[in-house]
Amino acid sequence: MKKLFPIIILLLSVIACDNDSRFPINDTLLDFIKKEYRGATIRDVEYSDNGLFEVEIRHDSQVKDVYFDSDDNWVYTIWDVSVLALPSAVKNAVEQSYPGYRIDDADYVQRPEGNLYKLEIEYGELEKTVYALPNGGLQ
């Protein structure tokens, strides 16, 4: 048993490691996060299902997911927003284009080509994902 004890300790320490140790963040990504999200703390890092490198941060009391491609280029950042906090132009656009649907969930998406809202809308059993610009234009 004495010989197994160091091995058990080693195995436990490997199991306890978080994603930060498996996927270290390089200086390019750290510099981007420090510049764009001042005061942010990194909570987790991993490769996402879509093949992008995801860095979960806490910034301005909000959890945000920052995505980078394999060349360390920022692709987008996304975070939850309250449906109540959506601009009225966005709510009105959904009401007009999807009568009877209600907005079930909303995310704000920052992208290099412009920001938008990702909205999950429902009508009974029907569910859709729609994208809206802050001015209410649907995409």
Backbone as CSV, one residue per row, in Angstrom:
resi,resn,N_x,N_y,N_z,CA_x,CA_y,CA_z,C_x,C_y,C_z
1,MET,0.826,-1.198,0.000,0.000,0.000,0.000,0.862,1.250,0.000
2,LYS,2.019,1.199,0.698,2.897,2.367,0.752,3.384,2.751,-0.641
3,LYS,3.586,1.752,-1.510,4.049,2.036,-2.873,2.935,2.645,-3.721
4,LEU,1.698,2.306,-3.426,0.570,2.827,-4.183,0.185,4.246,-3.783
5,PHE,0.511,4.655,-2.574,0.111,5.964,-2.077,0.573,7.110,-2.978
6,PRO,1.858,7.174,-3.393,2.270,8.276,-4.298,1.537,8.246,-5.638
7,ILE,1.235,7.046,-6.133,0.526,6.935,-7.406,-0.906,7.452,-7.250
8,ILE,-1.552,7.103,-6.143,-2.904,7.576,-5.889,-2.927,9.096,-5.785
9,ILE,-1.958,9.673,-5.070,-1.872,11.136,-4.941,-1.686,11.767,-6.318
10,LEU,-0.822,11.199,-7.131,-0.592,11.717,-8.480,-1.872,11.658,-9.311
11,LEU,-2.580,10.541,-9.266,-3.829,10.414,-10.017,-4.867,11.418,-9.550
12,LEU,-4.991,11.610,-8.261,-5.951,12.583,-7.745,-5.601,13.993,-8.177
13,SER,-4.332,14.320,-8.215,-3.944,15.673,-8.627,-4.213,15.892,-10.110
14,VAL,-4.069,14.857,-10.926,-4.366,14.978,-12.349,-5.865,15.141,-12.553
15,ILE,-6.658,14.363,-11.830,-8.113,14.455,-11.949,-8.609,15.822,-11.506
16,ALA,-7.982,16.402,-10.491,-8.431,17.685,-9.948,-8.070,18.870,-10.823
17,CYS,-7.207,18.687,-11.812,-6.805,19.805,-12.666,-8.001,20.317,-13.452
18,ASP,-8.090,21.632,-13.602,-9.184,22.197,-14.385,-8.734,22.405,-15.819
19,ASN,-9.635,22.929,-16.637,-9.342,23.113,-18.056,-8.200,24.083,-18.299
20,ASP,-7.957,25.016,-17.375,-6.872,25.975,-17.570,-5.537,25.270,-17.737
21,SER,-5.335,24.159,-17.028,-4.058,23.467,-17.124,-3.971,22.638,-18.405
22,ARG,-5.112,22.189,-18.924,-5.093,21.404,-20.155,-5.004,22.301,-21.380
23,PHE,-5.582,23.477,-21.321,-5.601,24.398,-22.448,-5.097,25.755,-22.003
24,PRO,-3.806,25.929,-21.890,-3.319,27.243,-21.458,-3.678,28.323,-22.479
25,ILE,-3.890,29.511,-21.971,-4.239,30.639,-22.824,-2.959,31.359,-23.215
26,ASN,-2.765,31.560,-24.505,-1.544,32.234,-24.935,-1.657,33.744,-24.733
27,ASP,-0.541,34.428,-24.882,-0.489,35.867,-24.626,-1.386,36.674,-25.564
28,THR,-1.540,36.232,-26.796,-2.397,36.945,-27.747,-3.829,37.008,-27.240
29,LEU,-4.336,35.872,-26.781,-5.703,35.823,-26.279,-5.834,36.601,-24.974
30,LEU,-4.849,36.454,-24.097,-4.867,37.202,-22.837,-4.860,38.708,-23.078
31,ASP,-4.015,39.155,-24.014,-3.948,40.587,-24.325,-5.279,41.093,-24.861
32,PHE,-5.922,40.308,-25.728,-7.220,40.705,-26.263,-8.238,40.855,-25.137
33,ILE,-8.298,39.871,-24.261,-9.271,39.908,-23.167,-8.990,41.071,-22.230
34,LYS,-7.728,41.302,-21.909,-7.381,42.430,-21.028,-7.773,43.762,-21.653
35,LYS,-7.591,43.887,-22.964,-7.896,45.147,-23.654,-9.403,45.353,-23.814
36,GLU,-10.099,44.324,-24.283,-11.521,44.457,-24.599,-12.440,44.313,-23.392
37,TYR,-11.995,43.586,-22.397,-12.833,43.310,-21.229,-12.031,43.603,-19.958
38,ARG,-11.716,44.873,-19.784,-10.894,45.302,-18.642,-11.471,44.803,-17.323
39,GLY,-10.591,44.245,-16.512,-10.984,43.765,-15.199,-11.636,42.394,-15.205
40,ALA,-11.709,41.760,-16.365,-12.347,40.442,-16.451,-11.485,39.387,-15.763
41,THR,-12.145,38.394,-15.214,-11.449,37.235,-14.665,-11.805,36.020,-15.519
42,ILE,-10.825,35.190,-15.750,-11.031,33.984,-16.548,-11.552,32.888,-15.640
43,ARG,-12.666,32.297,-16.038,-13.306,31.246,-15.239,-13.024,29.851,-15.778
44,ASP,-12.920,29.720,-17.105,-12.747,28.397,-17.697,-12.282,28.561,-19.132
45,VAL,-11.614,27.561,-19.640,-11.219,27.534,-21.051,-11.423,26.125,-21.579
46,GLU,-11.839,26.052,-22.840,-12.032,24.746,-23.455,-12.223,24.911,-24.949
47,TYR,-12.132,23.789,-25.652,-12.501,23.786,-27.055,-13.990,23.498,-27.125
48,SER,-14.716,24.314,-27.847,-16.165,24.146,-27.929,-16.514,23.139,-29.020
49,ASP,-17.781,22.763,-29.057,-18.258,21.791,-30.041,-18.093,22.283,-31.474
50,ASN,-18.078,23.606,-31.661,-17.949,24.152,-33.020,-16.490,24.332,-33.448
51,GLY,-15.552,23.769,-32.672,-14.138,23.811,-33.038,-13.420,25.084,-32.640
52,LEU,-14.100,25.984,-31.989,-13.489,27.233,-31.554,-12.951,27.085,-30.133
53,PHE,-12.011,27.931,-29.788,-11.449,27.967,-28.446,-12.302,28.923,-27.627
54,GLU,-12.889,28.444,-26.554,-13.810,29.231,-25.739,-13.158,29.610,-24.418
55,VAL,-13.206,30.899,-24.111,-12.718,31.403,-22.832,-13.915,32.001,-22.107
56,GLU,-14.265,31.405,-20.990,-15.370,31.925,-20.184,-14.799,32.934,-19.195
57,ILE,-15.369,34.131,-19.201,-14.886,35.194,-18.319,-16.040,35.737,-17.482
58,ARG,-15.685,36.430,-16.430,-16.652,37.243,-15.682,-16.204,38.677,-15.897
59,HIS,-17.115,39.476,-16.463,-16.809,40.867,-16.796,-18.025,41.714,-16.462
60,ASP,-17.824,42.765,-15.704,-18.933,43.639,-15.298,-20.092,42.830,-14.696
61,SER,-19.768,41.916,-13.814,-20.749,41.066,-13.114,-21.545,40.166,-14.055
62,GLN,-21.031,39.905,-15.225,-21.721,39.095,-16.229,-20.772,37.992,-16.701
63,VAL,-21.279,36.766,-16.826,-20.487,35.682,-17.404,-20.605,35.786,-18.918
64,LYS,-19.458,35.797,-19.586,-19.410,35.929,-21.040,-18.523,34.835,-21.604
65,ASP,-18.873,34.344,-22.788,-18.060,33.360,-23.489,-17.411,34.050,-24.682
66,VAL,-16.070,34.040,-24.700,-15.300,34.686,-25.753,-14.713,33.579,-26.627
67,TYR,-14.968,33.638,-27.935,-14.542,32.580,-28.852,-13.452,33.067,-29.792
68,PHE,-12.468,32.185,-30.017,-11.345,32.456,-30.906,-11.190,31.292,-31.876
69,ASP,-10.700,31.594,-33.085,-10.441,30.527,-34.043,-9.039,29.961,-33.826
70,SER,-8.640,29.023,-34.661,-7.347,28.350,-34.491,-6.158,29.264,-34.780
71,ASP,-6.409,30.422,-35.392,-5.346,31.400,-35.647,-5.342,32.510,-34.594
72,ASP,-6.020,32.295,-33.485,-6.115,33.247,-32.372,-6.886,34.517,-32.717
73,ASN,-7.716,34.458,-33.740,-8.564,35.595,-34.094,-9.847,35.535,-33.277
74,TRP,-10.258,36.686,-32.760,-11.525,36.766,-32.042,-12.647,36.570,-33.044
75,VAL,-13.585,35.678,-32.732,-14.710,35.390,-33.611,-15.963,36.087,-33.091
76,TYR,-16.283,35.876,-31.812,-17.422,36.555,-31.195,-17.407,36.336,-29.697
77,THR,-18.212,37.141,-29.013,-18.447,37.006,-27.573,-19.950,36.985,-27.374
78,ILE,-20.415,36.135,-26.473,-21.859,35.995,-26.256,-22.149,35.923,-24.758
79,TRP,-23.284,36.542,-24.369,-23.725,36.429,-22.987,-25.237,36.589,-22.910
80,ASP,-25.799,36.031,-21.829,-27.243,36.100,-21.592,-27.677,37.528,-21.313
81,VAL,-28.852,37.866,-21.808,-29.499,39.130,-21.448,-30.945,38.829,-21.069
82,SER,-31.484,39.650,-20.239,-32.878,39.496,-19.844,-33.786,39.888,-21.005
83,VAL,-34.829,39.121,-21.209,-35.812,39.462,-22.239,-36.398,40.839,-21.953
84,LEU,-36.560,41.164,-20.682,-37.096,42.474,-20.299,-36.163,43.621,-20.700
85,ALA,-34.859,43.326,-20.809,-33.890,44.366,-21.142,-33.694,44.562,-22.650
86,LEU,-34.364,43.759,-23.464,-34.224,43.905,-24.919,-34.766,45.253,-25.375
87,PRO,-34.125,45.861,-26.363,-34.661,47.108,-26.910,-36.072,46.885,-27.462
88,SER,-36.917,47.878,-27.327,-38.292,47.743,-27.806,-38.329,47.483,-29.316
89,ALA,-37.352,48.003,-30.056,-37.307,47.756,-31.503,-37.152,46.262,-31.791
90,VAL,-36.383,45.570,-30.971,-36.189,44.126,-31.151,-37.482,43.381,-30.818
91,LYS,-38.084,43.722,-29.694,-39.333,43.063,-29.295,-40.423,43.295,-30.341
92,ASN,-40.539,44.529,-30.819,-41.553,44.863,-31.821,-41.331,44.101,-33.131
93,ALA,-40.088,43.980,-33.541,-39.773,43.266,-34.786,-40.193,41.803,-34.688
94,VAL,-39.939,41.185,-33.535,-40.340,39.792,-33.350,-41.864,39.670,-33.351
95,GLU,-42.530,40.575,-32.652,-44.008,40.544,-32.608,-44.612,40.679,-34.000
96,GLN,-44.033,41.564,-34.824,-44.569,41.792,-36.163,-44.243,40.647,-37.116
97,SER,-43.045,40.115,-37.030,-42.625,39.063,-37.968,-43.059,37.674,-37.545
98,TYR,-43.277,37.476,-36.274,-43.664,36.166,-35.739,-44.846,36.325,-34.783
99,PRO,-46.015,36.655,-35.314,-47.178,36.866,-34.452,-47.488,35.612,-33.628
100,GLY,-47.772,35.835,-32.361,-48.101,34.741,-31.466,-46.907,34.113,-30.777
101,TYR,-45.702,34.334,-31.307,-44.496,33.791,-30.676,-44.118,34.654,-29.475
102,ARG,-43.465,34.029,-28.515,-42.914,34.789,-27.397,-41.416,34.536,-27.339
103,ILE,-40.693,35.538,-26.877,-39.244,35.401,-26.741,-38.977,34.641,-25.446
104,ASP,-38.365,33.478,-25.583,-38.100,32.612,-24.440,-36.726,32.877,-23.834
105,ASP,-35.736,33.178,-24.676,-34.369,33.372,-24.199,-33.672,34.354,-25.130
106,ALA,-32.740,35.119,-24.555,-32.016,36.105,-25.364,-30.549,36.137,-24.970
107,ASP,-29.706,36.274,-25.984,-28.266,36.447,-25.800,-27.826,37.654,-26.601
108,TYR,-26.815,38.341,-26.090,-26.201,39.434,-26.837,-24.928,38.890,-27.455
109,VAL,-24.708,39.165,-28.725,-23.548,38.650,-29.436,-22.744,39.819,-29.990
110,GLN,-21.498,39.929,-29.530,-20.568,40.916,-30.091,-19.770,40.215,-31.176
111,ARG,-19.695,40.844,-32.355,-18.946,40.275,-33.473,-18.155,41.381,-34.151
112,PRO,-17.079,41.035,-34.819,-16.331,42.060,-35.550,-17.193,42.773,-36.592
113,GLU,-18.137,42.066,-37.214,-18.972,42.661,-38.266,-20.197,43.378,-37.731
114,GLY,-20.379,43.388,-36.420,-21.501,44.094,-35.807,-22.214,43.232,-34.781
115,ASN,-22.837,43.884,-33.840,-23.489,43.190,-32.731,-24.936,42.861,-33.056
116,LEU,-25.446,41.817,-32.404,-26.831,41.432,-32.595,-27.323,40.645,-31.392
117,TYR,-28.613,40.365,-31.411,-29.245,39.542,-30.384,-29.597,38.195,-31.000
118,LYS,-29.308,37.141,-30.261,-29.731,35.802,-30.631,-30.941,35.493,-29.763
119,LEU,-32.079,35.246,-30.403,-33.332,35.071,-29.680,-33.907,33.683,-29.932
120,GLU,-34.304,33.039,-28.868,-35.046,31.791,-28.989,-36.510,32.146,-28.765
121,ILE,-37.331,31.854,-29.777,-38.748,32.201,-29.684,-39.583,30.923,-29.742
122,GLU,-40.761,30.984,-29.114,-41.633,29.815,-29.043,-43.074,30.200,-29.361
123,TYR,-43.769,29.239,-29.959,-45.203,29.341,-30.175,-45.744,27.938,-29.941
124,GLY,-46.270,27.704,-28.746,-46.682,26.349,-28.383,-45.481,25.425,-28.400
125,GLU,-45.542,24.389,-29.224,-44.439,23.427,-29.344,-43.384,23.859,-30.370
126,LEU,-43.694,24.876,-31.150,-42.759,25.355,-32.171,-41.682,26.224,-31.541
127,GLU,-40.450,25.998,-31.951,-39.320,26.796,-31.465,-38.480,27.238,-32.653
128,LYS,-37.994,28.457,-32.586,-37.125,29.012,-33.632,-36.019,29.818,-32.975
129,THR,-34.924,29.934,-33.693,-33.865,30.861,-33.298,-33.825,31.949,-34.358
130,VAL,-33.918,33.189,-33.930,-33.841,34.321,-34.844,-32.782,35.291,-34.342
131,TYR,-32.259,36.063,-35.257,-31.231,37.045,-34.935,-31.758,38.435,-35.242
132,ALA,-31.512,39.352,-34.336,-32.000,40.716,-34.516,-30.884,41.709,-34.261
133,LEU,-30.828,42.714,-35.096,-29.908,43.821,-34.854,-30.476,44.691,-33.744
134,PRO,-29.644,45.455,-33.057,-30.154,46.310,-31.982,-31.243,47.284,-32.435
135,ASN,-31.251,47.649,-33.727,-32.281,48.565,-34.226,-33.566,47.844,-34.609
136,GLY,-33.622,46.515,-34.429,-34.823,45.754,-34.706,-34.822,45.015,-36.027
137,GLY,-33.834,45.234,-36.852,-33.765,44.496,-38.116,-33.498,43.026,-37.850
138,LEU,-34.315,42.157,-38.462,-34.130,40.723,-38.286,-33.236,40.162,-39.392
139,GLN,-32.449,39.184,-39.036,-31.552,38.545,-40.018,-31.911,37.091,-40.179
